[in-house]
Amino acid sequence: MSRPERLARRYGAGIACAILAGTMATVMAQAPAAPSQPAQETEAQKRTRLLAEDHQNMMMQLGITKLRPGPSGTETAPNHANYDEATANPFPKLPDPLTLKNGKKVTSADMWNKQRRPEIVEDFDREVLGRVPKNVPKVTWEVVETANGMVGDRPTIGKKLLGHVDNSAYPGITVDIQMTLVTPADAKGPVPVMMMFGGGNAIPGGTQPAGRGGFGPRAGAPGAGAPGAGAPRAGAPPAAPAAPPAPRDPPATQQLLAAGWGYAQINPTSVQADSGVGLTSGIIGLVNRGEHRKPEDWGSLRAWAWGASRGLDYLETDKTADAKKVGIEGVSRYGKAALVTMAYDQRFAVVLIGSSGEGGAKLHRRNWGEAVENLTGSGEYHWMAGNFLKYGAAEASFGSKNAGDIPVDSHELLALCAPRLTFISYGVPEKGDAKWLDHQGSYMAAVAAGPVFRLLGAKDLGTSDDYMKEKMPAVNVSMLDGQLAWRQHDGGHTDGPNWKYFIPWASKFLKYTK
């Protein structure tokens, strides 16, 4: 089938013609005077072209002709991000998580679970994160390697796993989810497990993979194969100068095993690529048979969360893991994914959300650092549903929209985690956890989620409900008395320094002792 025919079948003849015309116009406008021998397109040029085509395709489907550019993280740039609290709250009134769309107040857990929670999920599905397709294929897990090893001074049993996604409907795309599970060798029974985004391709004592899968180490987090914050993004602030080395805690893997926990590492990019170019491959591309997304289709954050849920499916079958005490963790873009995972899959018992920023715990409505317009640009739009581009539109068939038009915000994503254990972690700008992330805006979201935690019988941060007046506590002050927790450590763009607080907090509320 030709490309025009495929486009017409998927989007209809009108949109298909617009897409083809737009692509041709872009190519013609950018093309130099015809050389006698056209230069060969490099791989980088091809990726740039495909990214632009996919982004433009979604804009055309939505009737968007112009997007507002996102602010720059470089403070000397003309379009630098705002860091003035006086102008940081252009939309101070947040959607009320405890008011139904018909105006009725939610007064019971039953009303929340049966009426309000589904309303909030629907808004996130349709407008923000995208829908998981009903026809998403089945995953079959295989243990490809088992090994006895050591993590620090702790003997372990490790399993290297592959989750084979059924691609019989479209054999042109293969998806194999990479995950590892490591548990204490001396455990007397099933243990709690923290699933962490990153790694997933090596186990202690096992054979080492040929490559690291694109993941480098991050301070205080899992050992071999653990992820960094990901590739730098357009508009993000430059990296902070290296701070003098400080005493480091043992890696999270060692701390977990010492406390009698196990850990799993899952490779998010084995589920879905972290790029708009990859939207026609991975699990999203497999379900769409290699074609572009529609506006309500899922983005990478939702796909990564889906992959984590399939990993939990496996843990429910493994006798070394206590599947009722499984947590999820990530930092930066994977902090966003950890929050999304916890919000949607109520089987997860606990989450550690590390430095998640815009698209994570930060309020979309805040004008501070990274903005909605950064998420709708070509560097980050793939994380979100196609429909999310509407909220960065300057000119479109529907006029224009902004962050104030989004029907939900991040406090409601946090509320979807209630009453389960939810720990929000940040570092400090001086060490590299940039102002760009909007620590205060994330704290405001946590405060605004508090009423839902209380309604469901959990304890919140213990503040008032006035998110506009409440301010973050000082650095290294723990707010760990309830199921909703906050701690800003004195390190950088990592959750490493908070693990020694997180593990005892989680163990206490899960009533787990080694």
N, C-alpha and C positions, 0 to 999 in steps of 0.2 A: 504494500500500500504506500502511495506517495505521501510526502509530508503534507501537502495541501489537503489530501483526503483524510489523513489522520487528524489534522486540526479541525476540519469541518465536522468529523464525527464526534470529536470531544467537546468542542465549544460552539458549534453551529456555524453556518456559512458566513454570517456577518462578522463575527469576531475573528474567524479564521482569516478572512480577507484583510481585516484591519491589522492582524498580527503580521501577516506576510508583507503587507504594504509598509508597515512600520519598520520591519526588519530591513526591507530593501531600501527604504528611505535613509535609515541610519547608515547602512553600508555605503550607499551612494554618496551621502554627505561626508563621510569620513574618508572615502577613497581618494588617493592622490591621482594626479593626472596619469592616465594609463601608461605604464611602462611597457617597453617592448617585451620584457620577460617578467611577469609578476613574481614578486619575492615569495618564498615559501613561508607559510605561517608557522611561527614557533609554537611550542606547547603553551608557553605563558600567554602569547597573543590569543591562542585558541580559547584558553580558559577565560581570559578577559572578555572575549567576544560572547562566549556562551553565557557568562554571568550577566552581561548587559542585556542579552536577548531574553533570559528568563525573567529578570527584573522588569523589563519593559513589557513582556507578555502579561505579567500580573497587573501592571498599571493599566494596560489596554483593556483587560477584562473588567477592571473596576471603573473605567471611564476617567482615569486620572491623567492629566496632561502635564502637571508639574507638581513636584514634591518640594517642601521646604527643606533646605539643607540642615543637617544636624550641627550643633555647636562643636567647636574645636576644644580639645583638652589642653591645647597649648595656650597659656594665659596671655601671651603677647600677640596672638593671632587676632585679626579684626573681628572675627566671629567667635571669640572665645566664650566658653561656657560661663554661666552666671554663678558667682559664689557670694552673692550678697543676700543675706536673709531677708532684707527689707523687700526684695522683689521675688522671693523664692516660692511664694504661695499664691499664684494667680487664680487658683481654683480651690479655695480653702474648705469648701464643703464637700466631703467625701460621700459616696453612696452609702446608705445605711445598711449594713449586713443583716440587721434584724428587722427590716421592713419589707414585706412582700411587695411585689409589683402592683398589687391592687390596693396598697396603702395600709393593709393590716399589719399590726405589730406582731412579731414572733415572740411568743411568751413561753414556749416549752421546747424541750428537746425533740418531741415528736413533730411539732410544726417545723422545726429546723430541718430535720432529716427528711421529712416527706414533702415539704413545700419549698422552703427557702433555699436549702442547699442545692436541689436540682435547678432552681432558677439561676443561681450563681454559676453553676457548672455549665449550663447552656450558654450563658453570655461569654464565658471564657472560651468555650468550644467554638462558637460562631464568630466572635470578633477578635479574639486575642491569640489563642494558642492553636486552634484548629481541632478538627474532629478526627479521632481514630476511626478508620473505615470499618464498617461492619464485616467486610470480607477480608480483613487482614488474615494472612495465612497462619497456620499452626506452626509452633516451634517444637522440635524434637531435640532433647538434650543428649549429648554423648560425653562420657568421661574419657578423654583421650590420653590422660596420663595421671598417675598417682605416685606420690613420692613422700618419703619421710625426710624431714629437713630440720633446720634450726632457724629461729628468728631471735636474734640476741642469744640468750641462754635458755630459750624455751624450745623443747622438741615439738615438732608439728607434723600433722598429716595434711598434705596438700593435694588438691585435685585440679587439674586443668580441664576446662569444659568448653565444648562448642555447642551452641544452640542453632541447629540447622533449620532455617525457615523454608517451609514448603514453597518451592518456586515452580511447581508443575504447571501452573497457569501461565507463567511467563519465564521460561528457562533462560532467557537472555540476561537476567540479573540474578546473582547469587548473594545471599546474605547469611553469614555464619557469625553469630554473636559470640564474642570471646569473653570468657569469665573464668576466674579462679576462685577456689574456696580453700581457706587455710584454717584449721582448728587445732586446739591443743591436743597433743598426742596422749596426754594423761587425763583427759576429761572423763568423768564418770558417767556422763550422759550428754544429752543435747545442750548446746551452749548458745547464748545470744550471738548474733552475727551483725557486724556493720558492713553493709555493701557500699563501696566507694567508687565513684566514677573515675576511671583511669586505670591503666595497667591491663590486667586480664590476660596476659600472654606468658607468664612465667610463675613457677611455684618454687618455694625453697627446697633445695635438693633435687629439683627436676632439671630437665634439659633446657638450656637457654635458647630463646628464639634468635633467629638470625638478625633481627632488627628490634628496635624498641617500639615500633608502631607509632612513632611520632610523639611519644610521651617522655618528658624529662622529669627528674626528681623535683619535688617541692618540699620546702622545709617542714619538718614535723609530721608530714603526711606519709602515706605508705611507701615502702621501700622500692624494690625493683619494679620498673615500669610504671611508676605513679605519674600522674599528669602534672604539667605545669598549668599556668592559668590559660594556656592556649596561645595561638598566634596573635600578635598585636593587631588591633583593629583600627580602621581609618577613623581619625578624629580623636582617638584616645590620647590621654596625656603621655608625654615621654616618661620613660622609666626614671624613678628617683635615683639619686646617687647612692652607690653602695654604702650601707651603714657599717660601722665597725662590727666585726664578728662578736656575737654574744653567746653565752653558754646555751646550748641547744638541748631541748628535751629529747628523750628517745623517740624514734619514729612512732607514729600512731599504731603501726602494726605491733610493735613491741609492747606498747602500753596496753593495747587491747588484750593480747595474749597473757600478759602479766595479771590482768584483772579477770582472767578466765573466759574472755570472749574469743570468738573467731572473727575472721574478716573475709569478705569477698571483694574482688576487684573486677569491674566490668568495663570493657573498652567501648565508650559511646560511639566512636567513629566506625566501629565494626557493625553498628546498627544503622547509623546515618551519618553522612559526611558533614563536617562543619563548614559548609560553603553552599552558596546558591547554585554553583555549578553542579553540586551533588544531588540536587533535588529530583533529578530524573534517574537517580540510581539509589542504592540503599533500600531500606524498607519502604520509604515513600515512593521511590521510583518503581519498585517491584509491584506495589499495589496499583500504581497508575500505569503500569506497562510501558515505562520509559517516557511517558508524556509529561507535559507541564502540569502543575497543580491547578486546581480550581480554587476560588477565593476562600472556601471554608475548609480546605484540606489542611492537614496537620503540618506543622513546621518541625524543625529539628529538636526543639526542647521537648515537645510532646512525644516525638519518636524516641528520644533517649529515655524518657520516662517509661514509655511502653517497653523498651528493652529491659529496663530495670525490673519491671513487673514480671516479665518473662523469666528473668533471673530468680525472682522470688518463687515463681512456679516451681523451678528446679529445687530450691531450698526446702520447699514443702515436702519433697520426696526424699531428702537426704537426712538420715537418722542422726548425723552429727550436729545438725543445726536445729535450734529451737525456732521454728517458723513463726511463732507468736511473738518473738522478741527480735525481729529483724529491723535494722535501721538503714537509712540511706544518707550519704554524705557527698558533698562536692564543693569546689571552690571556684569563684568567678563565674564563667558561663555554666560550669557544672554545678555551681551553687544554685543557679537558677533552675537547672534541671532537677536537682535534689528537691527543691521546694515544689516544683510541679509534680514530681513523682509522689511525694507525700500527700499533696493536696488531692490527687486523683485516686490513688490506690490506698484504701483504708486498711489494708492488711499490714502496711508498714507501721511499726510501733513508735519510731523515733526518727528525727531528722536533725542533722547538723548542717546548717546553711551557711557556707563560708563566703563572705565578701561578694554577695550576689549582685548588688547594684540594680540598675535599670533592667527591667524584664524579670527581676527577682523580687527581693523584699522592698526595694525602693518604690515609693509612690510615683506612678506615671504622672500625676498631676503636679508634682513638684518641679519648679524651674531651678534646678541646681545640678550642675555637672551634666552627665549623660542624659539625653532626652529621648522622648518618643521618636523624634525626627532622626536620631541616630539608628534606632531600631528599624525604621522604615527605609533607610538607605540601602544601597546594594551590598554593603559589607555585613549587615546583620539581619536583613529581612527574612532570611531563611530560617531563623529561629522561631518565627511567629507564623500565625495563619496569614494567608494572603490578604484577608480582609483587614488586617491590622494596618496595612499601608494607607487606608482611608484616613487615618488619624494624623498622618503627616502630609496630607494633600493641601497644596496651596490653590490649585486650579483643577477642577474636575466637573464632570457632568452633574454632580450633586452639590457643587459649590466648593466649600472647603470644610475641613474638620480639624480638631486639635485634641490634646489630651483631655480636656474637659468634657469631650463628647463620648469618651469611652464609658460604656455602661457599668464597668466594674473597675476595681483598682487592687493594688497588691495586698492591702489589708484584708481583702476578701479571699485572696489566695491563701494567706496565712490562716484565715478563719476556717477554710476547708480542711486544715490540718487538725483542728480542735476535735476532741479534747486530748489528742495524742501529744506526745512529747516533742516540742518544737524549740530548738536552740538556734538563735541567730547570732552569728559570729562576725566580727570585723576586726581589722587592725587599725593602725594610725597612718595618716598621710606622710608623716616624717620618715617612716620606714618603708613606704611604697604602696600602702593601701590608699590610693589616691582620693582626694576630695571628690573627684569625678563620680565616685560610687554613691555619694550622698548618704553618709552614715545617719545623720539626723532624720532624713526622709524615711529611712528604713525603720528607725526607732518609732517615728510617728505611726507608721503602718502597724507595728507591733502593738502600740497602745490602742489603736483603733480596732484591732482584732480582739482585744481583751474581753469585751462584752460577750462574744460568742463562746470563748473558753469558759467564762463564768456560768453562762446559761447551761452549758453541757456538764457542769459539775467539776470543772478544772479550775486551777488557780492561774491568774494572769500575772503580769509584771508587778502588780500591787500599786499601780499609779491611779490617778484619776482617769476619766475617759476623755479628757480634753487634750486631744493630740496636738492642737495648735499651741498649747502652752507648755506641755511637758517637754523637758529637755533631757538629752542623754546624760546618764551618770558619768562620772569621771572615768578615765581609762583605768582598766584593771579592777573596776568595781563590779562585782558579780551580782546579777539579778537571777538567782537560781532557786528561789523558794517555791516556784510553781511549775506547772507543765509547760508554760510559755516562758522561755528564758532568753536573756540577753547578756552578752559580755563582749566588750571591746578590749582586746589585748594590746600590748605595746609593741607588737611586731608588725610585719608587713602584709603583703597580699597572700595570706595563707591562714589556715585555721590551726596551724601547728601548735601555737602556745595555748590554745584553748582545750586541747584534748585531755589534759590532766584535770580539767574541771568538768568537761563533758562526761567522761566515763563514769566517775562516781555519781554524778547527778542522774544519769540515765539508769545506772544500776539500782540506785535508791528507789526511783519511781517504778522501775520494772520488778522490784522486789527480788533482785538477783544477787546472790553472793557466790563467790567462787567455791 
